[in-house]
Amino acid sequence: MRFPVKLFMSYSHKDEKLRQSLDNHLAALQRQGIIQPWHDRKIVAGEEWAGAIDENLDSADIILMLVSATFLASDYCNNIEMKRALERHDRGEARVIPVILQPADWTSTELGRLQALPTNAKPVTSWSNRQEAFLSIAKGVREVAEKMLVNPTRALHCPPSGRPPAPTDIPMAPAAADSPPALAKEPRLELPEGPVRHDSPFYIHPAEENRCFEEIENPGALVRIKSPRGMGKSSLMTRLLAHAAGKGYRTVALNLEEANQKFFEDPDCFMQWFCATVGKGLGLRIKTEDYWDDIFGANDNSRDYFETYLLKSDSPPLVLAIDNFDRVFAYGAIETDFCGLLRSWHELARSNRLWEQFRLIISHAQESYLQKDINQSPFNVGLPVDLGEFSSDQVKELVVRHGLSLKDGQLDQLIALVGGDPYLVRMALYQLAQGLNFDEYLRTACTDAGLYGTHLLGLLKALEDHPELGTALRKVMASEAPVMLRSEEAFKLDSLGLVVRVENQVKPRCRLYRNYFLQRHGA
């Protein structure tokens, strides 16, 4: 592609000022000959406006959808421009990029499957500095346009910021009858480590997701996401935060596993760290002495901090997500006060309009094994979400999304080995898509040398550090029938993801774990 990339802007005229600001940031790209932008304000007197729009829309290489509530309410923008733009996008003729100008429910539309700008799809009007938002958009447009100038075909399927193409963007090709698991057309893969990006094509939407979206919009909402490790808690939390940001809410994410150990040595120190970290996430730097009074307790000081600095009556709701909450359970003094505080904040929303703005998401692999006052716990209120394994249909969908074509029986063998465990399934498909032979995968999967080696050794180390759990697991793995364990042992093995519950008993989560730990323990 030698000529400037043609760029079409679809927008509501009520967003004219925001569109003009975007024009200013794209001007450098135009001067450098990278893009040739067009929007309906360029229609000259006497020109047929409908024909001009059709011509430029049909010839554009990049189509920006400038999203706002008024854009979504416009019949012309939705039924004509957006419809035709997505048709061209799906045919591989153009790239459609949603640009989120103002908070709107755009993720529930057809645009929701596409990577959006600016960064994290945060609406332009929600940025404290809108110029930074427009700069983010311009950089994203530059990235796509420059790739088009070098390789137009590849760029049509490569979203800004390096996100892999959506499943619908990956053409499929039939595999030969005698070929190994083959890629139809190699997609840009994602290593299955940590949370799955909210806009990733490899993200499988849990059935509970829409209910969570609805709940987080309610005043004083509390969503509790529970599952063993590797089941998608953090990924769902990421999706919820992206949804909240799309609504214009302020969002802060805390991962307790990343907190320094020193903050857990004293309840007062922990609460000061908690408040300061939330404030930092919102761009606030406030000295402890400005709000912390030793005469009052840590919980009183924390509530005062939130009410004074974070929860403003004229500010958007604040969504706080706390990941890996389990770490608190090892510190009894902190757990009692912190859990009681969060429960009280949730209940304040019933009588205090200021606290209606506070929304909380908690992610945990287990609940506290300590007995506590049920009225002081956040784990028996709010919306509980228990994430489970992938269904066989969801595993099949992931096979397609990885561009793989498994032979007859191979999918059944995969599921028989690892079940629907999200991490184990995605790691297998990632390595197969990278060229791993399926027979080699089956042969080495249950060994330290296989693709799960690091994961299995990590579990083995956890069992060696807690011999009583290792002894309990040996009983489970050596039995063909479900086994009754002490409640605490079953509780902890379940949180590690090694077993599943069958009424009051447990059994191995999958054959991979049974085979590996039987070999390791010489049973």
C-alpha positions in Angstrom: 0.0 0.0 0.0 1.9 3.1 -1.2 -0.7 5.8 -0.7 -1.9 7.2 2.6 -4.3 4.9 4.5 -7.8 6.1 4.1 -9.5 6.7 7.4 -13.3 7.2 7.8 -14.9 8.6 11.0 -18.4 7.7 12.0 -19.8 9.9 14.8 -22.8 11.7 16.2 -22.8 15.4 15.5 -23.5 16.0 19.2 -19.9 14.8 19.7 -18.5 17.4 17.2 -16.1 19.0 19.7 -14.6 15.7 20.7 -14.2 14.8 17.1 -12.4 18.0 16.4 -10.0 17.3 19.2 -9.3 13.9 17.7 -8.7 15.6 14.3 -6.0 17.7 16.0 -4.1 14.7 17.3 -4.4 12.9 13.9 -3.1 15.9 12.0 0.6 14.8 12.4 -0.3 11.4 10.8 -1.9 13.2 7.9 1.1 15.6 7.3 3.4 12.6 7.4 1.4 11.0 4.6 0.4 8.0 6.8 -3.4 8.6 6.8 -6.0 10.5 4.8 -8.9 11.2 7.2 -12.5 11.8 6.1 -15.7 12.6 7.9 -19.0 14.2 6.8 -17.9 17.8 7.5 -15.6 17.5 4.5 -18.7 17.3 2.2 -18.6 20.4 0.0 -21.6 22.5 -0.9 -23.8 21.0 -3.6 -22.4 17.5 -3.1 -24.8 14.7 -2.5 -24.1 13.9 1.2 -25.4 10.3 1.2 -23.4 9.4 -1.9 -20.3 11.0 -0.5 -20.6 9.0 2.8 -21.2 5.8 0.9 -18.2 6.3 -1.4 -15.8 7.1 1.5 -17.1 4.4 3.8 -16.7 1.8 1.0 -13.2 2.8 0.2 -11.8 3.3 3.7 -9.0 1.2 5.0 -9.6 2.1 8.7 -13.1 3.0 10.0 -13.2 4.7 13.4 -16.5 4.4 15.3 -16.6 7.3 17.7 -18.8 5.8 20.4 -21.1 7.7 22.8 -24.6 7.3 24.0 -25.8 9.6 21.2 -23.9 7.6 18.7 -25.5 4.4 19.8 -28.9 6.1 19.8 -28.5 7.2 16.2 -30.4 5.0 13.7 -28.1 6.2 10.8 -24.9 5.5 12.7 -26.0 2.1 13.8 -28.2 0.7 11.0 -26.2 2.1 8.1 -22.7 3.1 8.9 -21.8 0.6 11.6 -23.6 -2.2 9.9 -21.7 -1.7 6.6 -18.4 -1.0 8.3 -18.6 -4.3 10.2 -19.5 -6.2 7.1 -16.4 -4.8 5.4 -14.4 -5.7 8.6 -15.6 -9.3 8.6 -14.8 -9.7 4.9 -11.2 -8.5 5.6 -11.6 -5.3 3.5 -11.2 -2.8 6.3 -10.4 -2.4 10.0 -13.1 -1.2 12.3 -11.8 0.4 15.6 -14.2 1.6 18.2 -13.1 4.8 19.9 -14.9 5.3 23.2 -15.6 9.0 23.6 -18.1 8.9 26.4 -19.5 6.2 28.8 -22.0 4.0 27.0 -23.2 0.4 26.9 -21.1 -0.3 23.7 -19.8 -3.7 24.9 -23.3 -5.2 24.5 -23.3 -4.2 20.8 -21.5 -5.8 17.8 -18.6 -3.4 18.5 -18.1 -5.2 21.8 -16.1 -8.0 20.1 -13.5 -5.5 18.9 -10.4 -4.0 20.5 -11.2 -0.4 21.3 -9.2 2.8 21.9 -8.1 4.6 24.0 -6.1 2.4 26.4 -8.3 -0.1 28.3 -11.3 1.3 26.4 -11.6 4.0 29.0 -13.9 6.7 27.7 -12.1 9.9 26.7 -14.3 12.1 29.0 -13.4 9.9 32.0 -9.7 10.7 31.7 -8.4 13.4 34.1 -6.3 14.7 31.1 -8.2 14.3 27.9 -5.2 15.1 25.8 -3.6 11.9 27.1 -6.6 10.0 25.9 -6.5 11.5 22.4 -2.7 10.8 22.3 -3.5 7.1 23.1 -6.0 7.0 20.3 -3.5 8.6 17.8 -0.8 6.1 18.8 -3.2 3.2 18.2 -4.3 4.5 14.8 -0.6 5.1 13.9 0.3 1.5 14.8 -2.5 0.0 12.6 -1.9 2.5 9.7 1.9 1.9 9.6 1.3 -1.9 9.5 -1.1 -1.4 6.7 1.5 0.5 4.7 4.0 -2.4 5.1 1.6 -5.3 4.9 -2.0 -4.5 4.3 -3.4 -8.0 4.6 -1.8 -8.8 7.9 -2.7 -5.4 9.4 -6.4 -6.0 8.7 -6.2 -8.8 11.2 -3.8 -7.3 13.8 -5.6 -5.0 16.3 -3.8 -2.1 18.0 -1.7 -2.8 21.1 -0.7 -6.3 20.0 -4.0 -8.0 20.8 -4.5 -11.3 18.9 -7.2 -11.2 16.2 -10.7 -12.1 17.1 -11.8 -15.6 16.3 -14.0 -14.4 13.4 -10.9 -12.8 11.9 -9.0 -16.0 11.6 -9.7 -17.9 8.3 -10.0 -21.6 8.8 -8.6 -24.2 6.4 -9.3 -27.9 6.3 -6.7 -30.2 7.7 -5.4 -33.2 5.8 -6.8 -36.5 7.0 -3.4 -37.8 8.0 -1.9 -34.6 9.4 -1.1 -33.9 13.1 -3.1 -31.2 15.0 -2.7 -28.4 12.5 -3.1 -24.7 12.4 -5.6 -23.5 9.8 -3.9 -20.1 9.8 -1.5 -19.4 12.6 -3.1 -16.8 15.0 -1.1 -14.6 17.3 -1.2 -16.7 20.4 -1.2 -15.7 24.1 0.8 -17.6 26.7 -1.8 -18.8 29.2 -0.2 -17.2 32.3 -2.1 -14.8 34.6 -5.4 -13.2 33.8 -6.7 -13.3 30.3 -7.0 -9.8 28.8 -10.6 -8.5 28.8 -10.5 -8.2 25.1 -8.7 -11.4 24.3 -10.2 -13.8 21.7 -9.1 -16.7 23.9 -11.3 -15.6 26.7 -14.3 -17.9 27.4 -17.2 -16.0 28.8 -18.6 -17.7 31.9 -22.3 -18.1 32.2 -22.3 -15.8 35.3 -20.6 -12.8 33.5 -23.7 -10.9 32.4 -25.2 -11.2 35.9 -22.0 -9.8 37.3 -22.2 -6.9 34.8 -25.7 -6.1 36.0 -24.7 -6.4 39.7 -21.8 -4.0 39.5 -24.1 -1.3 38.3 -26.2 -1.5 41.5 -25.5 0.9 44.3 -23.2 -0.6 47.0 -22.7 -3.8 44.9 -20.5 -6.6 46.2 -19.4 -9.4 43.9 -17.6 -12.4 45.3 -15.7 -14.6 42.8 -14.6 -17.9 44.1 -12.8 -20.8 42.4 -9.6 -22.9 42.8 -6.5 -21.3 41.3 -6.3 -21.2 37.5 -10.0 -21.3 37.0 -10.4 -17.7 35.7 -11.2 -15.6 38.8 -8.7 -12.8 37.9 -9.8 -12.9 34.3 -13.5 -12.4 35.2 -12.4 -9.6 37.6 -10.5 -7.9 34.7 -13.7 -8.1 32.5 -15.7 -6.5 35.3 -13.3 -3.7 35.7 -13.3 -3.1 31.9 -17.1 -3.0 31.9 -17.1 -0.6 34.8 -14.6 1.7 33.1 -16.8 1.6 30.0 -19.6 3.0 32.1 -17.4 5.8 33.2 -16.8 4.5 36.7 -13.5 4.9 38.5 -11.7 1.6 39.0 -8.9 0.4 41.2 -7.4 -3.1 41.2 -5.5 -4.5 44.2 -3.6 -7.8 44.2 -2.8 -8.8 47.7 -0.2 -11.3 46.5 1.9 -8.3 45.3 1.8 -6.5 48.7 5.1 -6.5 50.7 5.2 -8.9 53.7 5.9 -6.0 56.1 2.3 -4.7 55.6 0.9 -7.8 57.1 2.9 -7.6 60.3 0.5 -5.1 62.0 -3.2 -4.4 61.4 -2.7 -0.6 61.6 0.1 -0.7 59.0 -2.0 -2.9 56.7 -4.9 -0.5 56.7 -2.7 2.5 56.0 -1.2 0.6 53.1 -4.7 -0.3 51.9 -5.9 3.3 51.9 -2.8 4.7 50.3 -2.8 2.1 47.6 -6.4 2.8 46.6 -5.7 6.5 46.6 -2.6 6.0 44.5 -4.8 4.0 42.0 -7.0 7.1 41.7 -4.0 9.5 41.3 -4.1 10.8 44.9 -1.0 11.2 46.9 -2.0 12.1 50.5 0.3 11.9 53.5 -0.7 9.5 56.2 -0.6 12.2 58.9 -3.2 14.2 57.0 -5.9 11.6 57.7 -4.6 9.1 60.3 -5.4 9.8 63.9 -4.0 7.3 66.4 -6.8 8.1 68.8 -9.2 6.3 66.6 -8.9 2.7 65.3 -7.6 1.7 61.9 -11.2 1.0 60.6 -12.4 4.4 61.7 -9.5 6.1 60.0 -10.0 4.1 56.8 -13.7 5.0 56.6 -12.8 8.7 57.2 -10.2 8.5 54.4 -12.6 7.1 51.9 -15.4 9.6 52.8 -13.1 12.6 52.8 -10.9 11.9 49.7 -12.4 9.1 47.5 -16.2 9.1 47.6 -17.4 12.5 46.4 -21.1 13.1 45.8 -20.4 14.6 42.4 -17.9 11.9 41.3 -18.6 8.6 39.4 -18.9 5.4 41.4 -15.7 3.8 42.6 -15.2 0.1 41.8 -12.5 -1.6 44.0 -11.4 -5.1 43.0 -9.3 -7.1 45.5 -7.6 -10.1 44.0 -6.2 -13.1 45.9 -8.0 -12.1 49.0 -7.0 -15.5 50.5 -3.7 -14.0 51.7 -5.5 -12.1 54.5 -6.8 -15.4 56.0 -3.3 -16.2 57.3 -3.3 -13.2 59.6 -6.1 -13.5 62.1 -6.0 -10.0 63.5 -6.0 -8.3 60.1 -8.7 -10.7 58.8 -11.2 -10.0 61.6 -11.0 -6.2 61.3 -10.6 -6.0 57.5 -13.5 -8.3 56.7 -15.7 -6.5 59.3 -14.8 -3.2 57.7 -15.7 -4.3 54.1 -19.0 -5.8 55.4 -19.9 -2.6 57.1 -19.1 -0.5 54.0 -21.4 -2.8 51.9 -24.2 -2.3 54.4 -23.7 1.5 54.6 -25.0 1.7 51.0 -28.5 0.9 52.3 -28.7 4.1 54.4 -25.9 6.4 53.1 -26.1 7.8 49.6 -22.3 8.5 49.6 -21.6 4.8 50.1 -23.9 3.9 47.3 -21.0 4.9 45.0 -18.7 2.2 46.5 -18.7 -1.1 44.6 -16.5 -4.1 45.7 -15.2 -7.2 43.9 -13.5 -9.9 45.9 -11.6 -12.8 44.3 -10.6 -15.8 46.4 -9.7 -19.4 46.1 -11.0 -20.4 49.5 -13.0 -18.9 52.3 -11.5 -18.5 55.8 -11.4 -21.7 57.8 -11.7 -19.7 61.0 -15.0 -19.4 62.7 -16.2 -15.8 62.9 -19.3 -13.7 63.5 -21.4 -14.1 60.4 -22.4 -10.5 60.7 -18.8 -9.4 60.4 -18.1 -11.3 57.2 -18.4 -10.1 53.6 -18.6 -13.7 52.4 -22.3 -14.3 53.1 -23.6 -11.1 51.4 -23.5 -9.8 47.9 -23.5 -11.8 44.7 -21.6 -15.1 45.0 -20.0 -16.5 41.8 -18.5 -20.0 41.8 -16.4 -20.6 38.6 -16.0 -24.1 37.4 -14.4 -26.0 34.6 -14.9 -25.5 30.9 -17.6 -27.6 29.3 -16.7 -29.9 26.4 -18.3 -27.4 24.0 -16.2 -24.6 25.4 -13.0 -26.7 25.0 -14.0 -27.3 21.4 -14.5 -23.6 20.9 -11.0 -22.9 22.3 -9.6 -25.5 19.9 -11.1 -23.5 17.0 -9.8 -20.2 18.4 -6.3 -21.5 18.5 -6.6 -22.4 14.9 -6.2 -26.1 15.6 -7.9 -29.0 13.8 -7.7 -32.1 16.0 -8.1 -35.5 14.6 -11.0 -37.8 15.7 -10.4 -38.9 19.2 -7.7 -36.4 20.1 -10.2 -34.0 21.7 -11.6 -36.8 23.8 -8.1 -37.8 24.9 -7.3 -34.2 25.9 -10.4 -33.9 28.0 -9.9 -37.3 29.5 -6.5 -36.2 30.7 -7.1 -32.7 32.0 -10.9 -32.4 32.1 -12.1 -28.9 31.6 -9.5 -27.2 33.8 -9.0 -23.8 32.1 -5.3 -23.5 32.7 -4.4 -27.0 31.8 -6.6 -26.9 28.6 -5.2 -23.5 27.4 -1.6 -24.5 28.1 -2.1 -27.7 26.0 -3.7 -25.8 23.1 -1.1 -23.1 23.2 1.8 -25.7 22.9 -0.1 -27.7 20.3 -0.6 -24.5 18.2 3.1 -23.9 18.6 3.9 -27.2 16.9 4.0 -29.7 19.8 3.2 -33.2 18.5 0.0 -34.5 20.1 1.4 -38.0 20.9 4.5 -36.3 22.5 2.1 -34.2 24.6 0.3 -37.3 25.9 3.6 -39.1 26.5 5.2 -36.4 28.6 2.3 -34.5 30.2 2.5 -36.3 33.5 6.2 -35.8 33.9 8.5 -33.0 35.1 9.8 -32.7 31.6 6.4 -32.1 30.0 4.7 -28.8 29.4 3.0 -28.9 32.8 6.4 -29.6 34.6 6.7 -26.2 36.3 3.0 -26.2 37.4 3.2 -29.7 38.8 6.5 -29.1 40.7 4.9 -26.0 42.2 2.0 -28.1 43.5 4.5 -30.8 44.7 6.4 -28.1 46.7 3.2 -26.9 48.3 2.5 -30.5 49.5 6.0 -31.0 50.7 5.7 -27.8 52.8 2.5 -29.3 54.3 3.1 -33.0 54.8 -0.4 -33.6 56.2 -1.8 -32.5 52.9 0.5 -34.8 51.0 -0.6 -37.7 53.1 -4.3 -36.8 52.5 -3.7 -36.4 48.7 -2.0 -39.9 48.5 -5.2 -41.4 49.9 -7.3 -39.6 47.2 -5.1 -40.5 44.3 -4.7 -44.1 45.2 -8.4 -44.7 45.5 -10.8 -45.4 42.6 -13.7 -44.2 44.6 -14.2 -40.8 46.3 -12.5 -40.5 49.7 -13.6 -38.9 53.0 -11.0 -36.5 54.4 -10.8 -34.2 57.4 -12.7 -31.0 56.5 -9.6 -28.8 56.6 -7.6 -31.1 54.4 -10.4 -31.3 51.8 -10.8 -27.6 52.1 -7.2 -26.8 51.3 -6.7 -29.4 48.5 -9.8 -28.1 46.8 -8.4 -24.5 46.9 -5.2 -25.8 45.3 -7.4 -27.2 42.5 -6.2 -30.8 43.1 -9.5 -32.3 44.0 -13.2 -31.9 43.3 -15.9 -32.4 45.9 -18.5 -35.2 45.6 -21.0 -34.4 48.3 -18.9 -34.8 51.5 -16.1 -36.7 49.8 -13.4 -35.7 47.3 -11.8 -37.3 44.2 -8.9 -36.2 41.9 -9.7 -33.3 39.7 -8.3 -35.0 36.6 -6.2 -38.0 35.4 -3.2 -35.8 35.0 -2.9 -35.1 38.7 -3.7 -38.7 39.6 -1.0 -40.1 37.4 1.6 -37.5 38.3 1.3 -37.8 42.1 1.0 -41.6 42.0 4.3 -41.7 40.2 5.8 -39.1 42.5 4.7 -40.9 45.7 5.6 -44.3 44.3 2.1 -45.6 44.9 
